[in-house]
Amino acid sequence: MSDAVTVRPATPDDLTYVDFLQRRNAEDLSFYPLSVLEREMGPRRVLLAEVNSEPAGYLYHGSLSSPTLRIYQACIQYDLRGYLYGAALVRWLADVGSAAGSLEIALRCGSDIAANGFWR
């Protein structure tokens, strides 16, 4: 699969998809209520990855102006994993965070989930 990924801030119209993906991957993700995710869309802290104009995954992060930019959730659809779409989300965040003054990115990830290979 060589389709290009685009990254954009998520909007309330994307909330159903983000919630669907969060619930589908509940064993590997922290759970955030819809009200929290919707609130965080206002300051553009939820990013959406799209492939062929269709959602492929999302990333929820903290304040860009903090020296340490925190990732709270990151998830790519199971059938689209391994194509660097998650890397595109993190790269986009790193570029925007760096421009805003962040010096590093941090996250907490369970030691027993497959995503550890990605985060290494």
C-alpha positions in Angstrom: 0.0 0.0 0.0 1.6 3.3 -1.1 -1.3 5.7 -0.6 -0.2 9.0 0.9 -1.4 10.0 4.3 -2.7 13.4 5.2 -2.8 14.7 8.7 -5.3 17.3 9.9 -6.8 18.4 13.2 -9.9 16.4 14.0 -13.3 18.1 14.2 -16.4 17.1 16.1 -17.6 15.4 12.9 -14.7 12.9 13.4 -15.8 12.1 17.0 -17.8 9.0 16.0 -14.8 7.5 14.2 -12.3 8.4 17.0 -14.6 6.8 19.6 -15.1 3.7 17.4 -11.4 3.2 17.0 -10.8 3.9 20.8 -13.4 1.3 21.7 -12.2 -1.3 19.2 -8.7 -1.0 20.7 -9.7 -0.7 24.3 -7.3 -3.4 25.5 -4.3 -1.3 24.3 -5.5 2.3 25.0 -6.5 4.4 27.9 -10.2 5.3 27.7 -11.2 9.0 27.3 -14.9 10.0 27.5 -16.4 11.5 24.3 -16.8 14.8 26.2 -13.0 15.0 26.8 -12.1 14.1 23.2 -14.6 16.7 21.9 -13.3 19.4 24.2 -9.7 18.6 23.1 -10.7 19.1 19.4 -11.3 22.8 20.1 -7.6 23.5 20.8 -6.7 21.1 18.0 -5.2 18.4 20.3 -6.7 15.5 18.3 -5.2 14.8 14.9 -6.7 12.6 12.2 -4.7 10.6 9.7 -6.5 10.2 6.3 -5.7 7.9 3.4 -7.7 8.5 0.2 -9.8 11.0 2.1 -10.9 8.2 4.5 -9.9 8.2 8.2 -7.1 5.8 9.0 -6.3 6.7 12.7 -5.9 9.4 15.2 -3.5 10.9 17.8 -4.5 12.8 21.0 -1.8 15.0 22.5 -1.1 17.6 25.1 -0.1 21.3 24.9 2.2 22.2 22.0 3.8 24.9 24.1 5.0 22.6 26.8 8.7 21.7 26.8 7.5 18.0 27.0 4.8 17.3 24.5 2.7 14.3 25.7 0.9 11.8 23.5 -2.1 10.4 25.4 -3.5 8.1 22.7 -2.4 7.1 19.2 -4.2 4.5 17.1 -4.2 3.4 13.5 -6.9 1.0 12.1 -5.7 -2.6 12.4 -5.9 -3.2 8.6 -3.8 -0.1 7.9 -0.9 -0.7 10.4 2.6 -1.2 9.1 2.3 1.4 6.3 3.9 4.3 8.3 0.6 6.1 8.8 1.3 6.3 12.5 4.8 7.6 11.8 3.2 10.3 9.7 1.0 11.4 12.6 4.0 11.5 15.0 6.2 13.3 12.5 3.5 15.9 11.9 3.2 16.4 15.7 6.9 16.6 16.2 7.2 19.3 13.5 4.4 21.4 14.8 5.5 20.9 18.4 9.1 21.9 17.7 7.9 25.0 15.9 5.8 25.8 19.0 8.7 25.4 21.4 8.4 21.7 22.5 11.7 20.1 23.1 10.7 16.4 23.4 7.8 14.0 23.0 6.8 11.6 25.7 4.2 8.9 26.2 3.3 6.0 28.4 2.7 2.7 26.7 1.9 -0.7 28.3 4.8 -3.1 28.2 2.8 -6.0 26.8 1.2 -4.5 23.7 2.3 -4.8 20.1 2.7 -1.0 19.7 6.0 -1.2 21.6 7.6 -2.2 18.3 6.3 0.9 16.7 7.4 3.2 19.5 10.9 1.8 19.6 
